[in-house]
Amino acid sequence: MQLRYGFRLYPSAGQRVALARAFGCARAVYNDALRARETARAAGLPFPTSGDLSKLLITEAKKTPERAWLADVSAVVLQQSLRDLDAAYRNFFDGLKGKRPRMGAPRYRSKRDTRQSVRFTANARWSLTSGGKLRLPKIGDVGVRWSRNLPCVPSSVTVIRDSAGRYFASFVVETDSEALPPVQPEIGVDLGLTHFAVLSDGTKIDSPRFLRRAEKRLTKTQRDLSRKKKGSANRAKARVKVARAHVRVADARREFHHQLSIRLIRENQAVAVEDLAVKGLARTRLAKSVHDTGWSRFVAMLEYKAARYGRTFVRIGRFEPTSQVCSACGVKDGPKPLAVREWTCPACGAGHDRDVNAAVNVALAAGLAVSARGAQVRPAYVPAPRGETGTHPKLTPTAAAQQAGISAPQLQGGEEVKRAVPPGGRRGGAAVRAGAATHAGPTVPRWP
């Protein structure tokens, strides 16, 4: 399987200029190719191939005064921009055919885009020096902050400049699966807002709420940006400060997702999650909290890490009524508002925590071998014996109470019979009216 390893780059001032030149040349070739294809489509001409575009927009364009600066960067970078355009068109047409989620048509790239990137393949002859630097053609040896070792020789490297002005090197490596030793636990995961994840074993993981905690700092930086004059150097500096505040939040969220996902994969043989409609939830009043959690990225991490380490990952349908079904007896109790956090099954009497019960149902729907323990928050009611479920209609309240096993001193004024309190238990429910004893049916209070 292919994996990406990202590392921070620290280019010098001259190398930043060279990288900016590479970003601009790749962007120009991409836009020229997109314009050529759009012009051919509007004129009803055949679709230009990548070979024709490469010859016209790279090889011959370098000989013209208008595009002579294309020779200042590696030709592999320019060729790769044409491949990126082909991939954009392929994804667009596959979305129209239903082979993948719909995507927009390729658009022109702007020099004002906050994220710029160029890709160097093996043909570019980039390398890693003995001193641990990244040697790029026509750019030089760039310093790298190595946080871990690469498992094998990378096939390509992508140099990225993000909105905060940071530079990263993303290496693509081909690795084999690293199967972890088998373990017994199998869990279901219910994702939420108050608790980021609730496991079927009863474990609740609080939501860090990185964006909510950083709102004060983000508000201040955004206010400073709004007060700067458009087009000024101070506004450009303020924009970078806003971007850096946001990337700190994004980095903290990504680190949390990585740590939690790898822990779940290592401790469990199988993991089941629910396919959430994140786009729909992001259009509600909970949009900011939904975006702050990052469910989609977390589930994607679970999926690829399960494939890498030999674990089982199951994604159940989003229409599975996990919050409406009792995990103990399987009876569907109907939808419940979000304010209802605990409920009692009307069929079996089991008390459930809403989130833990949903996590158990997620695991059961995925076919995992889990139990309903943890979902029950209090013991179920024990049905009364059949012989005690009715009283004679002409019995007095005292006789009815004695038949039910309640001593006469518990009667107060002959008007009502209170429930007996079991040893170490609690008195529950309202009193049973003596008049109810005149009706046939279950009149004996049940033990909590």
N, C-alpha and C positions, 0 to 999 in steps of 0.2 A: 504494500500500500504506500501511497505517496503522502508525505507529511511536510509541513513547513516549519522551519526554525527561524525565528526572528531575533536579530541582535541590533543593538544601538550602534550607529556610526557617528564618528566625530571628524568630519572633513575640515580641512583648513580653509582659510578664506579663498585661496585660489581654486581649491577643489570644489568649493560651493559654487563659484562662478562657472566652472566646467560642467558641474551637474546641472546648473540652471540652463546652460546652453544645450545639454543633451535633452532635458525636458522640453525645451522649446522646439528643437528639431524634430523630435518624435511626435510632438503635438501638430506641427505643421504638416508632416507627411500624412498623419492620420486624417486631418481635416481636408487635405487635398484629395485623398482617396475617397473620402465620403462625398465630397462635392462632385467628383467625377462620376461616381455611381448614381448619385441623385440626378445629375444632368442627363445621363444616359437613360435613366428610367423615365424622366419627363419627356424625352424626345422619342421614346419607344425603341431605343437601340438595344442591342444585346448587352447583357450584364458584363462589365469588365472583370477579367480574372485578376488574381493576385499577381501572376507573372507579368501581365501587361502593365498593371499599375506600378510594379517594382521597376520595370524598365523605363517607364515614362516619368515617374515621380521621383525616382532616386538616381538611377544611372545617368539619364539624360539631363535631369534637372540640375545636377552638380556642375554641368558644363555651362550653365546659363549664369549671367551676372546676378539675376534675382534670387537664385537658390544656390549660389556658390558656397555659402556658409554651411551647407549640409555636409561638406567634406570635413568639417571640424570635429565631427563625432563619429563613433564607430558605426559602420554600415549595418551591423547586426541589430543595433537599437532601432534603426529605421525599418528594417525588415520585420522586426517583431511588432512594430506598431501596425503594420498591415495585417499581421496575423491576429492582433487584437480586434481589428475591425471585422475580420472574417468571423471571429468568435461572437462578436456583438450581433452581426446579421444572422448567424446560425441560431443563436438563442432567441432572437426575435421571431424568426420563422417557425422554430419549434414550439414557441408559445402559441402562435396562431393555429398550429396543427393539434394542439392539446398534448404534446409530448412532455411539456414542462410548464410551470406557472407562467402566465403571461408577463412579458416584459415590453418596455417601450422600444421604439425604433432607435437606432444609433443616433446620437446627437453630436454636435460639434464640441470639441474641447476648447476651453478658454484658459488663457494665461492667468486669469483671476481665480481659477479653481484652487481651493485651499489644499488639495491633495494632488501631488504630481508623482509620476513613477516612470521608470524605464527598466527594461528587462535585458539581461545579458545571458545568452545561452552559451553552450560549450564552444560554438564557433567563434565567439568573441575573444576566446583565449584569455579569459580572466582567471585569476589564480589566488591562492592564499600564500603569503610569503612565510619564510621561516620565523620572522618576528611576530607573526600573528596578525598581519595587516591584510586588507583586501585590495588586491591589485586590479584596477579596472582600466581598460584601454582608453587612452587619450584623457584620462582623469588623474591617474597616479595611485599611490598606495594610501589607502584610507584607513584610519584607525578604527578598530572594532572593540567593543566591550563584550568579551566572551563570557557568557554566564554558564555555559555547559559545552560539552564536546559534541561535534556532529557525529552521528552514527556511521556515516559513510560519505563518499565523495558526492557533493551536490551536482545535480544536472543543470541547474540554472540559478541565478541570483537576481532578485528584483530590488532595486534601490528606490526607496519611498521617502518623500518629504511630506509630513503630515501638516495639519492646519496650524500647529503650534511651532512650526519651523524645525522640528526634530527630524533626523535622518535615520532610517532603518535599512538593514539588509535582510531580505527574506530568502532563505535558501530552500530549494525543493530537493528532498532526499527520498530515495526508495528504500523502504525498510520492510522486514518481515514481521509477522505477528509475534508478539511476546506473550505467550500464554502464561497466565498466573496460576499458581496452585489452586485446585478446585476447593470451594468452600460450600457450606450448607445453606446459609440464609438466602432467601429470595424475597424481595420487597417490592411494594408498590409505592409510588411517590405521587402525592397530591400537591400541586403547586398553588400558591395563594399569595395574598398581599400582606396580611398581618404576619403570618408565618410564611417565609419563602418556600419551605418544603416541609411537608408532614409525611412521615414514613408509616408504613403499615404496622410496624412494631411499636408505635406510640411515640416515637421520637419527633420532636418539633424543633425546627431550625428557624430562628427568627430572621426576619428580613433586615438586612443592614441599612437599607434606604440611603444609599450613598448620595443620591441627588437631593433628597430632602435635607440631609445634614449639611450639604454644601450650598444651600440656597442663599444664605446670607452673603457668603463670599461671592457667589455668582452674581447676585443682585448688585453688589458694589462695583464689580468690574464692568458689568453691562451699563450701569449708570454713567460711569466714567467714559465709556466708549460713546454713549449717546451725546455727550457734551462736546466732543471733539469735532472740529470742522472737517467736512468731507473732503478727501483728497490730500489732507495734510499728513506730515510725517508722524505727528503725535497720534493721529487716529490709527495709523498703521501699527504703532506700538501698542495702543490700547486694544486693538483687535487681537494681537498676539497674546496679550494678558488674558483676555476672555477665552481664547482657545486653550491656553495652558490650564486655566481653571477647569475647563470641561474635560480635558484629557486626563487630569488627575482623578476625576470621578470615574471616567471610563476605565482607566487602568486599575483602580481599586475594585471595580465591579468585575472586571475580567479575572483578576487574581482570585477573588472569592469564588467565581464559577469554576475555575480550574481546581482549586483546592477541594471544594465540595464534590465535584464530579469524580475526581480520581479517588476520593475516599469511599464514595458509594460503590465504585467499580471494584476496588480492592477488597471491600468487606462483604460483598454480595455476589452470588453466582448469577443471578438474573435481576434485572431492574425493569420495571414497567412504569410508564408515564402516560398521561392523557394528552391527546393532540388538541391543544387549545387554539381557539380562534383569536389569535393575538390582534390581528388587524381589526376585527370587530370590537374587541374590548378597548382598543386604543381610540375608538370614536365615541366613547362614553365619558361620563364625568370623572372616571377613574383613570383617564388617559396618562396623566403624569406618573401615577404610581405604577401603572402597567409597564410603561417604558423604563421606569427606574429598576424594575426587577430583572429584565433581560431574560425572559423565559426561553425564547427561541434559541438564543446563543447557548444557554445552559443545556437544553435538550440536545442540541447539535454536538456539544462536547461529550455528553453521555453516550451518544450513538457512536462516534468515531473511536472513543476510548474503549467501549465495549468490543468493537470489532478488532481493535489492536491487541487487547489483552485476553481475548478468548472468552468473553462474557456474553450473556444473552441479554439483548435489549429488545423490548416490546413496546410498541406505541399503539394504544387502543384508540378507538374512534371518539371524536369529540361529542357525539350524541349519546354516549353511554351514560345512563342516569346514576352516576356514582353517588350523588348526594341524596338520592331519593329512595334507595334500596337499603333495606336492613341487611347488614353483612352476616347476621346470625341466622336468620330464617329465610332471607331472600324476598320478603314481601316489599312491594313498592308502595311507599307512603305518600308519594306526590311531591311536587316542588315546594320549596321552603324559601322564605326571604333570607337575605344575608344576615339579618339580625339574629336568626335562630342558630345558635352555635351548639346547642345540645338538644336532643329530642329522644323520645321514648317510642319504641315500636309498638303500635297498637295490637299487633298479632301475638308477639312473644313476650312483650313487656321489657325487652332489653333496652337499657339506656345507652345512648351513643354520643360520643363526641363527633361533631359533624365532619371535621377534617380527617380524623383518624379513620372513621367509618368509610369515607370516600377513598382514602388510600388503600384500605383493605379491599374495597370493591374494584379498584383499579388493578390490583394484583390478581384478584379472582377472575376478572374479565380477561386478563392476559393468560390465564391458565397456569399461574404460578402456585406452588404449594405453600400457601400461607394460611395462617389461622386468623380468626377474628379477635384474637386477644389484643387488648389495647383499645379496641373500639368501644367496649362496654365499660362505662364509667361507674356503674353501680349495679348491684346484683338484681337479677330479674325477679319479678313477682312469682310466687309459687301458687298454683291454682289450689283452691280449697277442695277437700275430698268430696266425691259425688254425694255421699250421704248427708253432708252438711250444707248443701246448696239451697235448701228450701225449708220453710217453716210452715206450721199449720196456720191457716188463715184466722182461726179463732183463738190462738194463743195470746196471752197477755204479753206486754213488753218484757216483764221479768222472766216468764217462761221461755220466751223466744231467745232471750239473752243466755239463759242457762242451757238451752238446747245447742246454742252456738258455741258453748264452751266459755262464756264470759260470766264471771261471778256477779252476784247481785249487788255487792257494794260498789261496783263500778257504775251502776245506774245513778244518775243524778236527778232526783225528783221524779223518777219514772217517765222522763220526757225524752231523753236521748241516751244512746249507748256509744261510748267512745271506744276507739280501737285500743286493743291491748298493746302494750309496749314490750317487745321481745327483749330478752336479756342483752344488755350492751347496745340495744338499738335506739331508735328515736321514734317519737310519736309522730305519725304522719297522717295527712289528710284531714278533712272535716269530719265531724261526728255523724254517725249514721242515725237518722231519725227513726224513732220507734215506729212511726207510722209506716215506714218502708217495710217493716217486718210483716205487714199484713198482706203483702203481694208475694206471689209465688216467684221464685227465682233466686239468684245468688245474692243473699243479703249479708253474708259473713264477710267481714273485712279480711283482706289478704295480707300476708306478712310482707313487709318491704324487703 
